[in-house]
Amino acid sequence: MKGDTFEFCHILSGIVELTPEGGEPVVYRAGDSFVMKPGYVGVWKTIETVRKIYVTVS
């Protein structure tokens, strides 16, 4: 579960799979970007070691 901030992520290398509670898994790879909203509930599964740039905004 995420806290009370937005998190912008940009994947530099590796692969991650995010599965929101009650939703379908989404795979992100090098070059992909996404935003996790406050209160996100789900599973973060690292498929390959990930390097990322991220920014949190409250």
Backbone as JSON Lines, residues from 0, in Angstrom:
{"i":0,"aa":"M","n":[0.85,-1.18,0.0],"ca":[0.0,0.0,0.0],"c":[0.89,1.24,0.0]}
{"i":1,"aa":"K","n":[0.54,2.16,-0.86],"ca":[1.28,3.42,-0.92],"c":[0.74,4.38,0.12]}
{"i":2,"aa":"G","n":[1.56,5.33,0.48],"ca":[1.17,6.34,1.45],"c":[0.3,7.41,0.83]}
{"i":3,"aa":"D","n":[0.54,8.65,1.24],"ca":[-0.31,9.76,0.78],"c":[0.37,10.65,-0.24]}
{"i":4,"aa":"T","n":[1.25,10.06,-1.05],"ca":[1.95,10.82,-2.08],"c":[1.77,10.18,-3.46]}
{"i":5,"aa":"F","n":[1.9,11.0,-4.51],"ca":[2.0,10.48,-5.87],"c":[3.45,10.09,-6.08]}
{"i":6,"aa":"E","n":[3.69,9.04,-6.87],"ca":[5.05,8.67,-7.22],"c":[5.14,8.47,-8.73]}
{"i":7,"aa":"F","n":[5.97,9.29,-9.38],"ca":[6.27,9.13,-10.8],"c":[7.5,8.25,-10.91]}
{"i":8,"aa":"C","n":[7.43,7.21,-11.72],"ca":[8.57,6.3,-11.92],"c":[8.92,6.22,-13.39]}
{"i":9,"aa":"H","n":[10.21,6.22,-13.68],"ca":[10.72,5.96,-15.03],"c":[11.71,4.81,-14.9]}
{"i":10,"aa":"I","n":[11.44,3.72,-15.61],"ca":[12.29,2.53,-15.53],"c":[13.5,2.7,-16.44]}
{"i":11,"aa":"L","n":[14.68,2.64,-15.86],"ca":[15.93,2.76,-16.62],"c":[16.37,1.41,-17.16]}
{"i":12,"aa":"S","n":[16.22,0.37,-16.34],"ca":[16.57,-0.99,-16.76],"c":[15.79,-1.98,-15.9]}
{"i":13,"aa":"G","n":[15.63,-3.18,-16.43],"ca":[14.92,-4.22,-15.71],"c":[13.45,-4.29,-16.09]}
{"i":14,"aa":"I","n":[12.74,-5.17,-15.36],"ca":[11.32,-5.39,-15.62],"c":[10.6,-5.52,-14.29]}
{"i":15,"aa":"V","n":[9.45,-4.86,-14.2],"ca":[8.62,-4.94,-13.0],"c":[7.18,-5.19,-13.44]}
{"i":16,"aa":"E","n":[6.44,-5.91,-12.6],"ca":[5.03,-6.16,-12.85],"c":[4.22,-5.59,-11.69]}
{"i":17,"aa":"L","n":[3.28,-4.69,-12.0],"ca":[2.41,-4.12,-10.98],"c":[1.01,-4.68,-11.16]}
{"i":18,"aa":"T","n":[0.45,-5.18,-10.07],"ca":[-0.91,-5.7,-10.11],"c":[-1.75,-4.97,-9.07]}
{"i":19,"aa":"P","n":[-2.61,-4.05,-9.53],"ca":[-3.46,-3.34,-8.57],"c":[-4.49,-4.3,-7.98]}
{"i":20,"aa":"E","n":[-4.87,-4.05,-6.74],"ca":[-5.85,-4.9,-6.09],"c":[-7.11,-4.96,-6.95]}
{"i":21,"aa":"G","n":[-7.52,-6.18,-7.29],"ca":[-8.72,-6.37,-8.1],"c":[-8.51,-6.09,-9.58]}
{"i":22,"aa":"G","n":[-7.26,-5.86,-10.0],"ca":[-6.99,-5.52,-11.4],"c":[-6.07,-6.53,-12.07]}
{"i":23,"aa":"E","n":[-5.76,-6.26,-13.31],"ca":[-4.87,-7.1,-14.1],"c":[-3.43,-6.63,-13.97]}
{"i":24,"aa":"P","n":[-2.47,-7.55,-14.05],"ca":[-1.06,-7.16,-13.99],"c":[-0.65,-6.32,-15.2]}
{"i":25,"aa":"V","n":[0.24,-5.35,-14.95],"ca":[0.81,-4.52,-16.01],"c":[2.33,-4.62,-15.9]}
{"i":26,"aa":"V","n":[2.99,-4.9,-17.01],"ca":[4.45,-5.05,-17.02],"c":[5.08,-3.76,-17.54]}
{"i":27,"aa":"Y","n":[6.12,-3.29,-16.84],"ca":[6.87,-2.11,-17.24],"c":[8.33,-2.5,-17.45]}
{"i":28,"aa":"R","n":[8.91,-1.98,-18.53],"ca":[10.3,-2.29,-18.91],"c":[11.08,-0.99,-19.09]}
{"i":29,"aa":"A","n":[12.37,-1.14,-19.35],"ca":[13.22,0.02,-19.59],"c":[12.57,0.96,-20.61]}
{"i":30,"aa":"G","n":[12.51,2.25,-20.26],"ca":[11.92,3.26,-21.12],"c":[10.48,3.59,-20.78]}
{"i":31,"aa":"D","n":[9.83,2.74,-19.98],"ca":[8.44,2.99,-19.58],"c":[8.38,3.91,-18.36]}
{"i":32,"aa":"S","n":[7.29,4.68,-18.28],"ca":[7.03,5.56,-17.14],"c":[5.61,5.34,-16.66]}
{"i":33,"aa":"F","n":[5.37,5.58,-15.38],"ca":[4.03,5.45,-14.83],"c":[3.92,6.26,-13.55]}
{"i":34,"aa":"V","n":[2.69,6.47,-13.1],"ca":[2.42,7.2,-11.86],"c":[1.62,6.29,-10.93]}
{"i":35,"aa":"M","n":[2.07,6.2,-9.69],"ca":[1.32,5.49,-8.66],"c":[0.63,6.55,-7.82]}
{"i":36,"aa":"K","n":[-0.7,6.44,-7.72],"ca":[-1.49,7.43,-6.99],"c":[-1.48,7.16,-5.49]}
{"i":37,"aa":"P","n":[-1.78,8.19,-4.69],"ca":[-1.86,7.99,-3.24],"c":[-2.86,6.89,-2.92]}
{"i":38,"aa":"G","n":[-2.52,6.05,-1.94],"ca":[-3.41,4.99,-1.51],"c":[-3.4,3.76,-2.39]}
{"i":39,"aa":"Y","n":[-2.47,3.69,-3.37],"ca":[-2.38,2.52,-4.25],"c":[-2.26,1.26,-3.41]}
{"i":40,"aa":"V","n":[-3.06,0.27,-3.76],"ca":[-2.98,-1.03,-3.09],"c":[-2.76,-2.06,-4.19]}
{"i":41,"aa":"G","n":[-1.7,-2.84,-4.06],"ca":[-1.41,-3.85,-5.06],"c":[-0.07,-4.5,-4.79]}
{"i":42,"aa":"V","n":[0.38,-5.26,-5.77],"ca":[1.63,-6.02,-5.64],"c":[2.64,-5.51,-6.66]}
{"i":43,"aa":"W","n":[3.87,-5.25,-6.18],"ca":[5.0,-4.88,-7.03],"c":[5.89,-6.11,-7.1]}
{"i":44,"aa":"K","n":[6.02,-6.69,-8.29],"ca":[6.85,-7.89,-8.47],"c":[8.01,-7.54,-9.39]}
{"i":45,"aa":"T","n":[9.23,-7.67,-8.87],"ca":[10.42,-7.41,-9.67],"c":[10.78,-8.67,-10.43]}
{"i":46,"aa":"I","n":[10.71,-8.6,-11.75],"ca":[11.01,-9.76,-12.6],"c":[12.51,-9.79,-12.92]}
{"i":47,"aa":"E","n":[13.08,-8.63,-13.23],"ca":[14.53,-8.46,-13.4],"c":[14.93,-7.26,-12.56]}
{"i":48,"aa":"T","n":[16.14,-7.27,-12.04],"ca":[16.62,-6.16,-11.21],"c":[16.31,-4.84,-11.89]}
{"i":49,"aa":"V","n":[15.7,-3.92,-11.12],"ca":[15.22,-2.66,-11.68],"c":[16.07,-1.49,-11.2]}
{"i":50,"aa":"R","n":[16.4,-0.6,-12.14],"ca":[16.94,0.73,-11.82],"c":[15.89,1.7,-12.29]}
{"i":51,"aa":"K","n":[15.55,2.65,-11.43],"ca":[14.5,3.6,-11.79],"c":[14.85,4.98,-11.28]}
{"i":52,"aa":"I","n":[14.24,5.95,-11.91],"ca":[14.23,7.32,-11.41],"c":[12.82,7.55,-10.9]}
{"i":53,"aa":"Y","n":[12.69,8.12,-9.72],"ca":[11.35,8.38,-9.22],"c":[11.29,9.7,-8.48]}
{"i":54,"aa":"V","n":[10.09,10.27,-8.49],"ca":[9.83,11.54,-7.83],"c":[8.54,11.35,-7.06]}
{"i":55,"aa":"T","n":[8.53,11.75,-5.78],"ca":[7.3,11.71,-5.01],"c":[6.78,13.15,-4.82]}
{"i":56,"aa":"V","n":[5.46,13.28,-4.92],"ca":[4.82,14.58,-4.8],"c":[3.66,14.44,-3.82]}
{"i":57,"aa":"S","n":[3.65,15.31,-2.81],"ca":[2.56,15.23,-1.86],"c":[1.56,16.35,-2.06]}
